[in-house]
Amino acid sequence: MADLREVQSVIDRGGHRAVVSAVRADGSVHSSVVAAGLTRHPVTGEPAAAFTSAAGALKLRLLRERPQAALVFQAGPHWSSVAGAADLIGYDDPYEGVDTAHLRALLREVFSAAGGEHEDWEAYDRAMEEQRRSAVLIAPERVFAM
């Protein structure tokens, strides 16, 4: 099994776009593209792969029902994946130990880890609240890289 340094190497070479997969109730897989990166869980401090999602997204609904996900990053012929349990922390996904101020900081951190930059963080915070965004943090239980 690879480690997260190899995942970061793929991200550094290919960017922060990743395919996230979650499982539907019938066992089929739903996949979509997200901007993602590596960060630390705000409560446990453990490493995590992370992205944010707007409240109405199918992936977020599926992850609420079955909190397991996989992210796959690609850089040319190289790829890496991180799969494991997903914690959701957001405006509609409260999490013990994360208040509104910590949530704002977490959403900024995940955005930055996913390669994002912003000139007006207060406007960013307002947009995240309006979109009822949640951070999705995936524990690296299975990590592969090629």
N, C-alpha and C positions, 0 to 999 in steps of 0.2 A: 504494500500500500504506500502511495506517495505521501508527501507531507505538504503543508500549506505553502512552503517556500516554492515548491514546483508550481503550484496553482498561481502564486503571485508572479512567477516568471512568465507564465502563459499570458496573464493579464497585462504585464508590462510590455510584452511583444505584440499583443493583438488587441488590446483595448478592453473596455469594461462591459461590452455587450455579452450577454449570456442567455442561454435558453434555460428557463425554469420549467420543471415538470412537477405536476401534482396529480393525485389520483382521484378520479370521479367515484361516485357511489357504486357504479356498475363495474368498477375495476379497470376501466379504460383510462388512458393517460391524457391529460390536458397539458399542452406546452405553449409557452409564449416567450417572447423576447423581453428582457429587462436590462437595465443598467445596474451592474452589481459590482461588489468588491469585497475585500476582507476587512474585518474590524474586530472589536471585542464586544461581548455581551455586556450591556450596561449594569447588570446586577451580579452576574457570576464572574465577570472578568475573563471568561474563557474565549478563545478565538471563535469566530463565526464568519460564514459567508453571508452577505446581506444585500438586500435591495428594499425599495419602498413600493407600496402599491396603494392606489386610490380605493376608497371604500367600496365602490360598485364592481370592482374587478372580479371576474370569475375565479381567478387563481386564489384570491384572498378568501372567497367563500369556501372553496374547496379545502384550503389550508385550515380554515376554522373547523371544518368537519373532520379532516384527517391531517393532522399536523406533521406530515412527512413531505420532504421535497428534495429535488436534486437540481443543481445548477451545473451547466456545462459551458465552459469558456473555450474559445478557439483562437489560435494564432497560426495561420497557414496550415501546415500539416500537423501541428501540435495542438493538443487539447488537454483539458483537465476537467475533472468533475468533483463536486462536493455534494454529498448526500447525507441526510440525517433528519433528526427531529427539528421542527420549526417552531420557534417562539414568535408570536405576533404581539407587537407592542405599538399601540396607536390610540388615536382619538376614540375609536369604537372598539378597541382591543386593550382595555386597561390591564396593567401588569403590576403586581405587588412590588413596591420599591421604586416605581417610576412615576413621578408626578408630572404635571404639565411642563414645568421648566426643564426637567430631565428629558421629557419626550421631545421638546423642541431641540435640545442639544443632540439627542440621539438621531433625529431625522436629518439634522445638518451633518452629523458625523457619517451617517450611511451615504448621504448624497455625495459628500467629499470622497469617501472611500470608493464610490462608484465612478470617480473621475469628474464629478460636477464641481463647478465653481459658480459663485454668485456675488454680485456687486452690492446687493441690498438684502442682508439676512432678515431684517424685519419684514420685508415684503415676502420673502421666502416662507417665513414662519406663518404669515397670514394665509398664503396660498395652501400650505400643507394642512392648516386647520380647515379651510374652506373645502378642500378635497377629502377631508377626513382620512388622511394618509395613515398608514401603519408601516412600521419597519418590520421586515421579515428577517429573522436571524436563524440561520441553519447551522446546527451543531455539526462539525466535521467528523461524523461517525465513519464514513467511507470516503476516502480521497484517492483519486486515480489521476495519473498524468501520463501522456504519451508524447 
